[in-house]
Amino acid sequence: MIYKNSYFRKELRQAYIENKISTSRKLAFALFLGMLAFAVHFVLQSLSESVLSDAIPQVMQPSYFSTVSIYVTISFFINILYFMIYYEYLSFAEIRRNRWYLLEKMGYMPLRMIFSKLFAYIFSLISIYSTGFVFTIILTVFLKYTFVYKYLPALFIKGLIDLIVVGIVFMTASIFIMNPGNARYFMLLFTAATVIIRFATGYTRLTSDRILMQDVGNMFDLGKTVYIPISAAIILICFIICVYKARNVARFYSLPSGAYKKLVPEDSAVMMMDRSGKLSPFGKGEINRGKIIEVVTSVLFVLFVLSALAVNIFIILISTSQPGREVTIKGVIPYIFKSDTMEPTIMINDLAYFRRVDQTESIKTGDIILFQDKKVVYVERVLSQSGGELSVDIDFYPPLTQVGSMKKTVGRKSVYGVYTHSNRWLGALILFANTIFGRLLFLLIPAFVLFFYKPIINFFEENKTFEDEE
């Protein structure tokens, strides 16, 4: 009866492996999430003069809403990663491995153990998330941002609902999916599906609005989004499935897929009959699925490494460019624009593309040109032409600046590029790549994946059988 009476406490400890440091590990994990959110906030602030300010203003502005929103997002993805790593301890996979079978035969109630398992996981989830949430707010106090408390409850509920939804779905899936590798793939797919559902239901747009989030009731307004009812339905359905299915699975002994080899004579074929009466070799489907998943995983890893290397080469080429000696790629000069003088055509930190031209090519009035004057590179628009000279000027003059003060005349021989188009996202990418986080993402992570390719593949393709435990 000792096991039964202390089951809940056992689950809390088992979720963090080492019994003696479970509480400190939860606290450390929560503080880590808060500090990571703060670090990302500082990185994003260094990218404020980029397309990100228009695309995701909710996390780019210096405010509590930004830091807390970043924490909520990071907490969501890091907790998913945590669940994937400790899948065997946090999920119902132990039922499939017959660890509850003897307990049920000894008179222990599977229903009670199921409730304890779910409650232990949700309790740990809430405690970690809440601690990190409060820690993020405390850290933000030191930045002396204007404190607006009205949207904090809504942000807290948003993050908590997301975590509970994915948590209970993963717990439910663990009852049906035997292979831990397949279960982890399912987690990735469901996470992607959750993000898509948020966008489709307008939930992302709602939770990104600082004004609307000041009223918690807007999250439950069906006229604005139906994500909350969908989440509630998913939680209820998964809870019912957990209670029903896990209880039934715990009452029966699951025979390992390879255990039949010990029970039948050698050179015997073991066949499996499906509901339609069709016979097929036992375990063949699992082998084929495993090969397909292995090939897909390998291809994705190769594409990731190659893409990261290509981005690194491109960034290095642009970063090492010097005025007058810019890198030319197939007749195109990529140029990181560091000024607001040509807005709105070219925004600050955009990656602008200039077609390299020689002295024989004609320049049209209205073209934006790249030229050098007294060893200084300029980008300005052509106003008029007279013989071999061009009258040029910038497009945007800051307030309190005399319009036309930057107008100048340059020789045609000084022009070596004509503007074609620009890309704001690539500009932001290069700007991010030059931060500490960017270096880690584009240099260290691909190198890590390259050298530890096999262990990572084995982590996802893990296919333990019950014989491993015997």
C-alpha positions, 0 to 999 in steps of 0.5 A: 500500500506504500506505492498506492498512498504515495503515487502522486508524489512519486509521479511528481518526482519521476517526471524529473528523474532524480528524486532528490532534486525534482523541486530545484530542477523545476525551479531552475527550468522555470528561471531558465525559460524566463531568462531565455525569453529576456535574452530573445527580447534583447536580440529582437530589440537590436532588430527594431529597425527592420521588417520585424517591427511591422510584421510582429510589433507585439514582441518588438515594442519595449513593453511588458506585453513584448517580454511576456508574449515572448515568454509565453511562446518560448515556454510553449515550444521548450515544454514540447521539447522537454516532453519529447526528451522525457517522453518515457517518464511523462507519458502513458508509455509505461502502460504499453510496457506493462508496468501497470499490469501487475499493479492492476492484478494486485488490486490497484485501481487503474483509474486512480493511477490515471488521474494521479498521472494526469494531475501530476503532469498538469500540476508540474506544468502549471507550477513551472509555467507560473514561476517563469511567468512571474520571473519574466515580469520581475526581470522586466521591472528593471527595464523601467517599461510602463507597467500595464497589468490589464493584459497580463491575465489574458497572456497568462491564460493564453499560454496555460491553455496552449500548454494544457492542450498539447500536453493532454493530447500527447498523453493521449497519443502515448496510449496508442503509439508504441514506438517512442520515435513515432510519438515524437514525430506526432508531437511535431506534426500536432504542434504545427497543426496547432499553430495553423489552427491559431491562425485559421481561427483568428486566435493569433491575431487576437492575442497579438493585439495589446488593446484587445488583450486588456479584456480577458473576455475577448478570448472567449468571444465566439465572434472574435475566435473559436479557438478556446471552445475548440481547445476545451473540446480537445481537452475533454475528448482526450481526457475521456479517451485517457480514462477509458483507453488507459484503464483497458490497456492496463488490464491486459498484457501487451505482447512485444512484437518480437516475442513470438519468436520465443513461442513458435518453432524456427522457420515458422511464419507468423501472420496477422489478420486485419478486420477485413480478413486479409493476412500479412506478415506480422511486423512487416508494416512497422518495418516499412514505416520505419524505413520511410520515416528514416529516409524522410528524417535523413533528407530533412537533416541534409536539407537543414545543414545545406540550407544553413551552410548556404545562408552562412556563405551568403551572409559572410560574402555580404558582411565582408563587402567594402565600399567600391568592392561589393560582392557581385553575384551573377551581375547583381550587387546585394547591399545592406541599406543602413540609411532611411534616405530612400524611404519608402522605396528602400527601408533601413536594413533592407537587402537592396539589389543593384544591377551592376552596370558599366559606363556604356549602359544608359541611365534613366531619369528616376533610377536609383543608382549606386555610385561612389564620390570621393571614396564614399558610396551613395544611393540616390535617385536620378533627377535629371541628366545633362551630357555625362553628368547626373543630378541626384538627390535622396527621397526622404528628408528627416523633419527640420531638415531643408529639402534639397540640401543633399542634391548633388551632381555626379559624373556618369563614370562614378555610377556602377549599379542601378537599383532593381528591388529589395527584400526586407526579410532577408535584410532582417535575417542578415541583421539577426545572423550578426547577433549572438543568437544568430551566430549560434543558430547558423554556425554552431547548430548546423555543426552540432547536427553534422557531428551528432547526426547519428545520435539525433537520428537514433533519438527519433528512430528509437524503437525499444521492445519489451525484450530490452526491459527483460 
